[in-house]
Amino acid sequence: MAEHCFTGEGRFARLMDMALPAKANARKRDTPERISLIASRDNQWLKRFRACLGGDEARDGIVGVEGVRLVKAALGSGLRVEALLVSASGERHLAGLADLIAPEMQILRTTDRLFAGVADTQTPQGVAALVRPRVATLEDVLRGVALVVVLVGVQDPGNVGTILRAAEAFGATGAATCPAGGVGTANPLGAKALRASAGSALRLPILHGMSSAILFAQLRVSGVKLYAAVRDSDAHADRQSGAVPSLVRPWEADWKSPVALLIGNEGAGLGEEIVRSCDARVSIPQRESGRMGAVESLNAAMAGSVLLYEAMRQRGAGA
């Protein structure tokens, strides 16, 4: 093991060759041995950070989070944080995170250049972490009076993250994602979705990737009503048909009982078969929605936020 000393305040105290993540030993807090400097882009820790921050699915379920806000959310979530990586310029953020860093946590330092090589953002803040998310169960998602947001084929990770952020803010008990017609929902723990959720995807119980048929059957057995969010234009077109579930406006729906809100693909919405299997359709009326040049529809994230807010209002804000 080679050691190199550096002089000057704020400089690295020692240089240590890195072992594989699985072989890293917990070290006592505030000791030099606890903090290691990575100087090679081929280091195994950097390779793991690069893969996890890039969105690769780790076999052990580990995900990467980047940026001060997300790292702070991860450290404060009670989740297991495998390692914390800071760059030379990002080291200044350690003081603000110190109270959240567990004594046994592996802290890694590297150069700004090497950190930029693993970062997923264009202007990295120099702080990242490897986090082990909770594995949610149906019971976790349905705790209390269930309010579950179900994302069916929502492809845009920004929409997925924003909906999850709204879900946590407005009191949803959990969320679920499932594919529709061969179209999957973006990974809620992917880098872009995590950033859009502002950390909500780490805290909210989420069932990820379950088939819609199995999920809906389990929700029904649990006594949960299924509400299909539909576009206002589609709601008007189907108003005369008795073959589809009844249409309600957000304030007419019963959000006080156990409910699952289904939000579909950004372009295609919810499939006809899924809509017909629901207890009711719910749509948000728009001002002069049929006028030339008017807004055609709200996007998935906006519609989901409005509906989840109404659910919270009926249940009692802040309850």
C-alpha positions in Angstrom: 0.0 0.0 0.0 1.5 3.3 -1.0 1.0 6.5 1.0 1.5 10.0 -0.2 1.4 13.0 2.1 -0.1 16.4 1.1 0.4 19.7 2.8 -2.0 22.6 3.2 -5.4 22.9 4.9 -8.2 20.9 3.3 -5.7 18.6 1.4 -6.0 14.8 1.5 -4.1 13.2 4.4 -3.4 9.9 2.8 -3.7 7.9 -0.4 -4.9 4.4 -0.1 -5.4 1.7 -2.8 -9.1 0.7 -2.7 -10.4 -2.8 -2.0 -13.6 -4.1 -3.6 -16.8 -2.7 -2.1 -17.8 -6.0 -0.6 -14.5 -6.2 1.3 -14.6 -2.7 2.7 -14.2 -2.7 6.5 -16.2 -0.3 8.7 -13.9 2.2 10.3 -14.2 4.4 13.4 -15.6 7.9 13.0 -13.2 10.8 12.6 -10.1 8.6 12.0 -7.9 9.0 8.9 -8.3 5.3 8.1 -12.1 5.8 7.6 -11.6 8.1 4.7 -10.0 6.9 1.5 -8.8 8.6 -1.6 -9.4 7.2 -5.0 -6.9 8.2 -7.7 -7.6 5.7 -10.5 -10.6 5.7 -12.8 -10.4 1.8 -12.8 -11.1 1.7 -9.1 -13.9 -0.8 -8.3 -15.8 1.8 -6.2 -15.8 4.3 -9.1 -16.9 1.6 -11.5 -19.8 0.8 -9.2 -20.8 4.5 -8.8 -20.5 5.0 -12.5 -22.9 2.0 -13.2 -25.4 2.9 -10.5 -25.5 6.7 -11.3 -25.9 5.8 -14.9 -29.1 3.8 -14.2 -27.8 0.3 -14.5 -29.8 -2.2 -12.4 -27.5 -3.6 -9.8 -28.0 -7.2 -8.9 -28.1 -6.4 -5.2 -30.6 -3.6 -5.6 -28.2 -0.7 -4.9 -29.0 2.6 -6.6 -26.9 5.7 -6.9 -28.0 9.2 -5.9 -26.2 12.4 -6.7 -26.3 16.0 -5.5 -26.5 17.5 -2.0 -30.2 17.4 -1.8 -30.7 13.8 -2.8 -27.7 12.6 -0.7 -29.1 14.4 2.3 -32.5 12.8 1.7 -30.9 9.4 1.5 -28.9 9.8 4.6 -32.0 11.0 6.5 -34.3 8.3 5.2 -33.2 5.5 7.4 -32.1 3.5 4.4 -28.7 1.8 4.3 -26.1 3.9 2.6 -23.3 1.7 1.4 -20.8 4.5 0.6 -20.4 8.2 0.2 -18.3 9.7 -2.6 -17.1 13.3 -2.6 -14.9 15.2 -5.0 -12.2 17.7 -4.0 -14.6 20.6 -4.5 -17.6 18.7 -3.1 -15.7 18.0 0.2 -17.1 21.3 1.5 -20.6 19.7 1.8 -19.4 17.1 4.3 -19.8 19.5 7.2 -23.5 20.0 6.4 -24.0 16.2 6.2 -21.9 15.2 9.2 -24.8 14.7 11.6 -26.4 12.2 9.2 -23.3 10.1 8.4 -23.3 6.9 10.4 -20.0 6.0 12.1 -19.5 2.8 10.0 -20.2 4.5 6.6 -17.5 4.2 4.0 -16.4 7.7 2.9 -14.5 8.0 -0.4 -12.8 11.0 -1.8 -11.6 11.6 -5.4 -10.6 14.3 -7.8 -13.1 16.6 -9.5 -12.1 15.1 -12.9 -12.7 11.5 -11.8 -16.0 12.5 -10.1 -17.2 14.1 -13.3 -16.5 10.8 -15.1 -19.0 8.9 -12.9 -21.6 11.7 -12.5 -24.9 11.7 -14.3 -25.3 15.5 -14.2 -23.6 18.1 -16.4 -22.6 20.3 -13.5 -22.0 17.8 -10.6 -22.0 19.1 -7.0 -19.3 16.6 -6.1 -21.4 14.4 -3.7 -22.9 11.0 -4.4 -24.0 7.9 -2.5 -24.9 4.3 -3.0 -28.2 3.5 -1.3 -30.1 0.2 -0.7 -33.8 1.0 -1.1 -36.5 -0.7 0.9 -38.4 -3.6 -0.8 -42.1 -2.6 -0.4 -44.9 -5.1 0.0 -48.6 -4.7 -0.8 -49.2 -4.3 2.9 -46.8 -1.4 3.0 -48.6 0.4 0.2 -52.1 -0.2 1.6 -51.4 0.8 5.2 -54.2 2.8 6.9 -56.9 4.1 4.5 -55.1 3.4 1.3 -54.4 6.1 -1.3 -52.3 4.5 -4.0 -51.1 6.1 -7.2 -50.6 3.5 -10.0 -48.4 4.5 -12.9 -49.4 2.5 -16.0 -46.9 2.8 -18.8 -45.7 6.3 -17.8 -42.5 6.5 -19.7 -41.0 9.9 -18.9 -38.9 9.7 -15.7 -39.6 13.4 -15.0 -43.3 12.6 -14.9 -42.7 9.6 -12.7 -40.6 11.5 -10.2 -43.0 14.5 -10.1 -46.0 12.2 -9.5 -44.2 10.5 -6.7 -43.3 13.8 -5.2 -46.9 14.9 -5.3 -48.0 11.5 -3.9 -45.8 11.9 -0.8 -46.8 15.6 -0.4 -50.5 14.9 -0.6 -50.6 11.9 1.7 -50.6 8.9 -0.6 -49.8 5.7 1.3 -47.8 4.3 -1.6 -47.4 3.8 -5.3 -47.1 1.1 -7.9 -45.7 1.0 -11.4 -46.7 -1.5 -14.1 -46.4 -1.9 -17.9 -49.3 -1.5 -20.3 -49.4 -2.9 -23.9 -45.7 -3.7 -23.9 -44.8 -0.2 -22.7 -43.1 -0.1 -19.3 -43.1 2.6 -16.7 -39.8 4.5 -16.1 -37.8 3.2 -13.2 -38.8 5.4 -10.2 -35.3 4.8 -8.8 -33.5 5.9 -12.0 -31.4 9.0 -11.8 -33.8 11.4 -13.6 -36.9 10.1 -11.7 -35.1 10.4 -8.4 -34.1 14.0 -9.1 -37.7 14.9 -10.2 -39.1 13.2 -7.0 -36.7 15.3 -4.8 -36.1 12.1 -2.7 -39.8 11.0 -2.4 -39.0 7.8 -4.4 -36.7 6.8 -1.6 -39.2 7.4 1.2 -42.6 6.3 -0.4 -43.4 2.6 -0.5 -43.3 1.6 -4.2 -44.3 -1.7 -5.9 -42.3 -1.7 -9.1 -42.9 -3.7 -12.3 -45.9 -5.8 -11.2 -48.3 -6.9 -14.0 -51.4 -4.8 -14.1 -53.7 -7.9 -13.9 -52.1 -9.2 -10.7 -51.9 -5.7 -9.1 -55.5 -4.8 -9.9 -56.8 -8.2 -8.6 -54.9 -7.8 -5.3 -56.2 -4.2 -4.9 -59.8 -5.4 -5.4 -59.4 -8.3 -2.9 -58.1 -5.6 -0.5 -61.3 -3.6 -1.0 -59.6 -0.8 -2.9 -61.6 1.2 -5.5 -59.9 1.8 -8.9 -60.2 5.3 -10.4 -59.0 5.7 -14.0 -57.7 9.2 -14.7 -58.9 10.1 -18.2 -58.4 13.2 -20.4 -61.3 15.7 -20.4 -61.7 15.3 -24.2 -61.9 11.6 -23.9 -64.4 11.9 -21.1 -66.7 14.0 -23.2 -66.4 11.6 -26.1 -67.5 8.6 -24.0 -70.2 10.4 -22.0 -73.0 8.8 -24.0 -71.7 5.3 -23.8 -73.0 2.9 -21.2 -70.1 0.4 -21.8 -67.6 2.4 -19.8 -67.5 3.2 -16.0 -69.3 6.3 -14.8 -67.6 9.6 -15.1 -66.9 11.7 -12.0 -65.2 15.0 -11.5 -62.4 15.2 -8.9 -64.7 16.7 -6.2 -67.4 14.1 -6.9 -65.1 11.1 -6.3 -65.0 9.5 -2.9 -61.4 9.8 -1.9 -62.0 9.1 1.7 -62.3 5.4 1.2 -59.4 3.1 0.1 -58.6 4.2 -3.5 -56.1 3.5 -6.2 -55.6 6.3 -8.8 -54.5 5.0 -12.2 -52.5 7.3 -14.4 -51.7 6.2 -17.9 -49.1 6.7 -20.7 -48.4 10.3 -21.7 -49.5 9.9 -25.2 -52.0 7.0 -25.2 -53.4 7.3 -21.7 -54.9 4.2 -20.1 -55.9 1.3 -22.3 -59.6 0.7 -23.0 -59.5 -2.6 -21.2 -58.0 -1.1 -18.1 -60.5 1.7 -18.0 -63.4 -0.7 -18.3 -62.1 -2.7 -15.4 -62.2 0.3 -13.1 -64.9 1.5 -10.7 -65.1 5.0 -12.2 -63.4 7.4 -14.6 -62.2 10.7 -13.2 -61.4 13.7 -15.3 -60.4 17.3 -14.7 -62.5 19.8 -16.5 -60.7 22.5 -18.5 -61.9 25.9 -19.5 -63.0 25.9 -23.2 -61.1 22.7 -23.8 -62.8 22.3 -27.2 -61.8 25.8 -28.5 -59.2 26.0 -31.3 -55.8 26.5 -29.9 -56.8 25.7 -26.3 -54.8 23.3 -24.1 -55.6 19.8 -25.3 -55.0 18.2 -22.0 -52.9 18.3 -18.8 -49.9 16.1 -18.8 -49.6 13.1 -16.5 -47.8 14.8 -13.7 -50.0 17.8 -13.6 -53.2 15.8 -13.7 -51.9 13.4 -11.0 -51.0 16.3 -8.8 -54.4 17.9 -9.1 -56.2 14.7 -8.3 -54.0 13.8 -5.4 -54.5 17.3 -3.9 -58.3 16.8 -4.1 -57.8 13.5 -2.3 -55.9 15.2 0.5 -58.5 18.0 0.7 -61.3 15.5 1.2 -59.3 13.5 3.8 -58.4 16.7 5.6 -55.3 18.7 4.8 -52.4 17.8 7.0 -54.2 14.7 8.3 
